[in-house]
Amino acid sequence: MVNPFVRKFVPLVNFLIATAALGFQVGVLYPWHHQLEQRFNELEHKQEQKLEDYHQTKMQTMKNIEEKLLTLNVPKESTTSPK
């Protein structure tokens, strides 16, 4: 059988541990969550900017390739005119 003193002591210990855990969550984890969210938003913005830059570079490269292909496909003018 469990000592009556232990029966009264265990709920108190449980309450103290739960209170300490709640204090840690409110005092440390919750502000840290906001800091992480802010950094995540900054990272997301940087990633979007890099993707936009990559897209612009890719489109410019494709445009340059098209221009070079068009110059290669242009028929050369002959010096003699067909009759």
URTATA-V27014 format. One record per helix or strand of 3 or more residues. SS is the DSSP state (~ for helix, > for strand). FROM is the first residue (numbers start at 0). TO is the last residue. If there is no record, write none. Layout:
ss = <SS | SS>
from = <FROM | FROM>
to = <TO | TO>
This chain:
ss = <~>
from = <3>
to = <72>
